[in-house]
Amino acid sequence: MKSYYPRERRGDVRPERYGLVHVYFGEGVGKTTRAIGLAVRAAGEGLRVAVVQFMKSGKSGEVELIRGVENIIYFCPGPHPFILSKGPQEIHRAHARAAYAKALDFVRSGVHVLVCDEILNTLLFGLLRLEEILDLMELCRGKTELIMTGRNAPPEVIHRADYVTEFVQIKHPYYEGQRARRGIEY
C-alpha cells in the first residue's frame, strides 16, 4: 500500500511520546486556525497527521493549504453546506457519522496527530453522543495526539483533556454588519 506520508521522520517520533488531548473551544474565532497550525507544525517535523472536518463543507483557505502539505491527510464528507436553520437533517447525521468513522480509522492506522475540527459542535445538534467523543479521547490516549475544536466543551471533555483553551470573542466586525471575507474569516 502506498504511504500517504512521503517525508522521512525527523527526531524522536516514538508513539509513546504522543497521545494527549487538546480542546480548543469558545465563541471566539481562531480555533480551527490554531488546530491547523499545530497540524502543519507536526507535519513539518515528519509526524503523520490527519485532519477531519465535521459540520463544514471542506471549502476554505486552510483546506486548500493542507491538501498540499506532505504528511497531512485531509477528510471532509462535504461538499454540502452546513445550514442548520431547520435543525439537523439526515444529511447532517450522515456527515457526522462518516467523519467520526474516518477519525477512528485514522487512529487505528497509527497517525501521530488527529485534528477533529468542529467535532464538539456535533454534540450541540445531537449528531454524535458524548460517549462517542469520550471513546475517541480514550482510543487516542497514549498513542495519538488528539485536537478537538468547537463552540462548547462539556465538563466531561474538559476534565479528561490535557490542554484546554477557551477562545473569548471581545469584538468582531461581523456584528457591525461586515460580511465574512475570503482569506480572513474563511
FENSUL-V561644 format. One record per residue. N is the residue number from 1. OMEGA is omega in degrees with one decimal (999 if undefined). NEAR is the number of other C-alpha atoms within 10 Angstrom. Layout:
{{N:OMEGA:NEAR} {N:OMEGA:NEAR}}
//
This chain:
{{1:-179.9:3} {2:179.3:5} {3:173.6:7} {4:-171.7:12} {5:-173.5:18} {6:-174.2:12} {7:176.0:15} {8:176.5:10} {9:174.4:15} {10:173.8:10} {11:-174.5:9} {12:-179.7:10} {13:176.1:14} {14:-178.2:10} {15:-177.7:14} {16:177.6:11} {17:-175.8:13} {18:176.7:18} {19:173.7:21} {20:-176.6:20} {21:178.0:24} {22:176.1:22} {23:175.5:25} {24:-176.1:25} {25:174.6:25} {26:-178.4:18} {27:-176.8:14} {28:178.3:14} {29:174.5:15} {30:-177.5:17} {31:178.8:23} {32:-179.9:22} {33:178.4:14} {34:179.8:14} {35:179.2:23} {36:176.5:20} {37:177.4:14} {38:179.2:16} {39:179.9:25} {40:177.6:20} {41:-179.2:13} {42:178.9:17} {43:178.4:23} {44:177.0:17} {45:176.0:17} {46:178.1:22} {47:175.7:26} {48:-172.6:26} {49:172.6:28} {50:176.4:25} {51:177.9:25} {52:178.4:24} {53:175.8:26} {54:172.1:28} {55:175.7:25} {56:-177.5:21} {57:-177.7:15} {58:-179.4:20} {59:177.6:14} {60:-178.8:13} {61:-179.0:13} {62:177.8:15} {63:178.4:17} {64:179.1:11} {65:-173.2:11} {66:175.9:20} {67:179.9:14} {68:-177.7:11} {69:175.0:15} {70:176.9:18} {71:175.4:27} {72:171.0:26} {73:-178.8:19} {74:175.7:17} {75:171.3:19} {76:-179.3:21} {77:-179.5:20} {78:15.2:18} {79:-177.8:11} {80:179.1:14} {81:-179.2:12} {82:177.6:16} {83:-174.4:12} {84:-177.1:11} {85:178.4:6} {86:-177.4:6} {87:-178.0:9} {88:177.2:15} {89:-179.9:13} {90:178.9:9} {91:178.5:12} {92:177.5:24} {93:179.4:17} {94:178.1:13} {95:-179.1:23} {96:-179.8:23} {97:-179.4:17} {98:179.7:16} {99:179.4:22} {100:178.6:21} {101:179.3:11} {102:177.0:18} {103:177.6:21} {104:177.6:15} {105:-179.7:12} {106:179.1:21} {107:-178.6:21} {108:179.5:13} {109:174.0:9} {110:175.5:15} {111:177.0:23} {112:-175.5:26} {113:177.2:28} {114:174.4:28} {115:175.2:24} {116:-174.9:24} {117:179.1:24} {118:178.3:22} {119:-179.1:25} {120:178.3:26} {121:176.9:20} {122:178.2:22} {123:-179.6:19} {124:-175.3:15} {125:177.7:15} {126:-179.0:13} {127:171.8:21} {128:177.6:18} {129:177.9:12} {130:-179.9:16} {131:179.0:11} {132:177.8:12} {133:179.6:19} {134:176.3:15} {135:178.1:12} {136:178.2:16} {137:-179.5:23} {138:178.3:17} {139:-178.8:16} {140:-173.1:24} {141:176.2:18} {142:179.4:15} {143:-179.3:21} {144:175.9:27} {145:-176.0:22} {146:176.5:27} {147:179.9:27} {148:178.5:27} {149:175.7:27} {150:-177.0:24} {151:-177.0:20} {152:174.2:19} {153:178.7:22} {154:179.9:11} {155:-179.6:9} {156:178.5:12} {157:179.6:21} {158:-178.5:18} {159:-176.3:11} {160:-178.4:17} {161:176.9:19} {162:176.6:13} {163:175.3:13} {164:177.1:18} {165:176.0:13} {166:178.2:17} {167:-179.5:16} {168:179.5:12} {169:178.9:11} {170:-177.0:7} {171:178.6:9} {172:-178.0:11} {173:177.7:9} {174:-177.0:11} {175:173.3:8} {176:177.2:8} {177:179.5:8} {178:177.5:9} {179:178.3:10} {180:-177.1:11} {181:177.9:9} {182:179.0:9} {183:178.3:9} {184:179.3:7} {185:177.8:13} {186:999:13}}
//
